[in-house]
C-alpha cells in the first residue's frame, strides 16, 4: 500500500542557537502527542476546507491536549488532494496522508498504524457529530479506564436528526449484531470513535476488512479480547449529501457478519472440547493434563468408594472375569 504524507513541520533551530528549557519550541519537542484525529475523505472538495478549519478551531480553543489532524485521502479524483495540501500548509498540526486505493478501513489502518499518539480517533468529514462530545470520548482512554470509545446515536440521551430509512436500517443492523455476534455495544456505525494507542496494534492485526465493515470488526475484536468499550451519547445530524451507498454497504456488512460468525464457531467448539468432560468430573477423578477415563456405564465418583489397600490407597480395579464377559456377550 502506497501512502504519501505531507504537512507543515516546525522550522529547525538555527545552527548554534540554544533553546531555553521553558521555551515553546522546547516544550513542543518533548511533549508527547496526546490525540490524533483522522478524517477519511473521498472526493470531498465541497466540504473539506470548511470542516477542517472548523475542527482545527475547536481543537485549538476547547481541547487542552497536544493534538494533530490527519486528512486521510482515499484516492480522490477531484480537487480534494489539492485542497488538503493547502490546508496542511496553512494550518499548524495538520497533515495529509494520500492513499492510492479506496476504503475507509484502509485509510484508518494506514493513518492509525503510523501514529505515535496516546489516543487515536476518527470522525466523518461532514462533522455530523457535535464536537462537544470529543473530550468525553477520549477522556476515559487517556485515564486508562477503557481501551475503546465510541459515539452512539442509539443510547438514551442522544439527539438525532435523520431520515426514517437510515434510522430503521441502523437499528436493524445493530439488532442483528446483538443476535448473531452477541455484541454488547449499541451503535457500530457511528463515525466517531477512538482507540488507546497501546492496544491499537493488537486490534489492527485482528481486523481484515478495509471498507465500511472495519468499524464493526474492530469493536467485535475488542469485545472478544475483553477490552472495555466506553459509549458516549452524541448529538448527530444526518448529512443529506452523504456519498455512502446504503445497499452496497448493507451487503458488505452482511458478508462481514457471516464471516465473523464462521470464525467464532471453531473457537466455541474447541473451548467445549477442552473444558467439557473434565470440568464435570469430581476433583478426585481428574488427572493432570487429561480427563479421567470412565468405563461404559460407570458413574463419576463410583471408584472413590471402592476397596482400599493398606495405607489408604485405592485398590486397583480387577479385570472382569471370563464368566462375566460371556454373560454380557449373551445378553447383548
N, C-alpha and C positions, 0 to 999 in steps of 0.2 A: 504494500500500500504506500503510495507516494503522497507525502504531505509537505507543504511549504509554509513556513512561519514568517510572518512579517509583523513589524511593530516598532514603536519608538522606544529606544532604550536611553537611559541616562547618559549624559556626556561623561567620558572618562576624565579623571582629575589630571591637571597639568603635571608635567614631569617636574619633580622636585617639590610639588605642593604638599603641605601637611594638612590632613583632615583632623579637625578637632574632635575629641571623643563625643561631644554632645551635639555636633552639627547634624542637620537634617540628612545630608548625604551619608554620614556615618551610620545614623540610625537606620536608614533605609537599607544599607548594605548588610547589617547584621540582623535585622528583624525578620523572622520567618514569615512566610506568606500564610495568612490565616484562611483566606477564602478565594477560590477561583470560580467564577461564574461563566459557564459555557452557553453560548447562544447558537444553536444549529440553524443554518439558513440554506434555503434553496430558492433562487430567483425571487428575492425579496427586495428588489430595488426601490419599491414604493414606500416601504415601511422601515427599512433598515436604519437609515440615518436618524430618524425621529426616535425610534425605540432605543437605540444605543445611547443617544445623548440623554434621553430621559433616565435610563438605567444608570448611566455614569453620574448624572447629577444626584440621583437618590443615594447611591453608594457614597458619594463624597460628603453628603450632608447628614445622612442618617445612620450610617454603619460605622461604628468605632473599631474597625478591624483593618488589617492590611489586606488588600483585595486586588484582583485583576479580572478583567473581562476578556474572554477569548471568543471571537467570532469564528465559528466552525463552518466554513463554506463547503457545501456538498455538491461540488462540480456545477455551480450555477452557470447558466448560459446567457444571462442578461448582464446588466451593469452592476450586479451585486459585488463582484470582486473589486471593481474599481472604487465603489463607494466604501467598501470595507477597508481597503488600503488607505483611503483618505482619512477615515475615522481613526485608524491606528496611528497615523502620522500626527493628526491634530489633537488627539486626546491622550493624556498620560494614562498608563496602565491599561491600555487596550492593545490586544494582539489579534492577528488573523491567522487562522490555520486553514490552508487551502487543500482540499482533497479532490482527487480526480474521479472518484466514484461516489454514487449517491448512497443514501441510507443514514437515517438519524442515528441508529445504533452504531454504525461505523464511525460517524463523526464524534460521538461521545466517547467511544473506545479510544480513538486516536488522541483526543484532547485530554481526557482524564488520565490516560496511560502515561502521559509525559508530565503530569502536573506534580509539583513539589508541595502543594498546599495541604494544610491540615484538614481542610474540608473542601470537597469539590461539589458544585451544584450545577444545575442547568435549568433554563426556563425557555419557553417558546418566545419567538421573536416578536409576536404581537403583544406580549406582556398582558395576556388575558387575566393573569393572576395579580391581585393587588400586591404591590411590592412591600407593603407594610407587614406581610407575612414572612418576609425573608429572615429577619432576625429570630422570630420564633421557630423557624425551620432549622437554622444552623446552630442555635444555642445549645440544644441537647447533645449535639455531636461534639462541639468544642468542649463541653463539660465532661464528656466521656459517658454520659448517661445512655446514649443509643449509638448504634452503628449506621443506621439509615434513617432518613426523614423524608416524608412525602406530604405534599399538599393534597387535601381531599375535598371534593365537591359534594360528597355523599354523606358527610357526617353532620350531626346536629351542630348548628351554629354557622354553617357555611351559607353564603348568599350567592345564588347562581342565576345568571341571565343567559338562557339559550333556548333553542327551538325544541319542540316536543320530540322530534325524531332523534336528535342526538341524546336527549335525556333518556329516552326509552332504550336506545342501543347501549348507552353507558351502564345503566342499571342492570340490563340483561347480561352484559358481558361480565360484570363483577359478580353477579349471582352464579354464573357459570364457573368462574374461578373458585368460588367457595364450594360449589358442589363437586367439581371434578378434581381440583388440586388442593382442597382444604385451605384455601387462602384465608389468612386472618387479618388482612388489611382491607380497607373499604374501597379504595379507588386506585386502580393500577395505571390508569391512562392520563392522569393529570400531569401536564407538562411543567412540573415544579417539584424537583427532587434534589436531595443532597446525600452524599455518602462520606463517611470518615476516611481520611487518606490511608490510615494504617490497615484497613480491611479491603481497600479498593482492588489491589492486585488479585486477591483470592476470589472476589466476586467476578471480576472481568474474565478470569480464567474459566469460570463456570458457565459463562453466558456465550451461546453460539450465534444468536440472532444478530443481524446487522441492520435491521429495519425497525418498524414500529413496535414489534413484539419485544424488543430489547428491554423496555421498562418492566414488563410483566416478568420476564425470565430473571431479571436482576432481583426483583422482590422475592420470587419463589426461591431463588438460590440463597438469599439472605435468611429467609424463614427456615429453610431446611438445615441451615447451619446454626440455628439457634440465636441468630442476631436479633437485636431489638429494633423494631421499626416504629419510629415516632410519627404520629399523624397530626397535621395542623389543618383545622377547618379554615378554608380560604374564601375570599370574595372573588368571584370569577365571572367574566363577561365574555360570551362567545364571540369569536371573530367571524363576521359574515363572509369575509374574503378568504377563509381558510382553504388551503390547497390540498387538504387531506381527502383522498378518495375513500369514502366510507366503505363501499363494497369491497374494494381490494384489500383495505386494511382489515376488515372483519374476516375475510377469508384467510389472510395471512395469520391473524390471531388464532383462528380455529385450528389451523395446521400446527401452530406452535403449542397450543394447549394439548393437542393429541400427542405431539412428540414428548412433552414433559410427562404426560400420563404413562406413556410407554416406558420412559426411563425410570419411573418410580416403581413399576411393578416388580422388576428383578430385585430391587433393593428390599422391598417388603417381603418377597419370597425367601430370600436368604436370611433375613432377620428372623423370620419364623423358624426356619430350619435350625438356626443357631440356638435359639432360646426356647424351643418348643418342648421337647421331651424332658430335657434335663431340668428345666425350670419347674416342671410339675412333680418331680420326684422329691421324696424327703431327703434332707441333708445327709442322713446316714447312708443312703444308697448312691449318692453321687460320687463319681470318680474324677480325679483331676484330669481335665482336658477332654473328657468324653462322658456321655451319659451312661448310667448303669444299664446293662442289658437284662431284660426280664424274659423268662421263658413264656411260651404261649399260654395264655390263661392265667398267668401269675399276677397277683395284685401287688402294687408298690407297697413295701413295708412288710410283706409276708415273711421275708427272710430274717427280719430283725428279731422275731420272737422264737427262732429255732433253737436247737440244742447248742450248748456251749461246751467247748473243750476246757481242759484245766487252764487256769489263768484268765478265764473270762472271755476268750476269743471265740467268735462264732465257729461252729463246726462246719467243715466243707460239705456241700450238698452231695449226697451219694448218687451215683448214676442210677437211672431206673433199671429195675430187673428185667430179664428177658420175658418173664411172665407178664409183667405189666405192659411191655411193648406189644406183645402178641395180643393182649386183651384190647389194647387201644386200636390195634390194626383190625380186629374183628368188629369192633363197634363202629368203625368209620365206613 
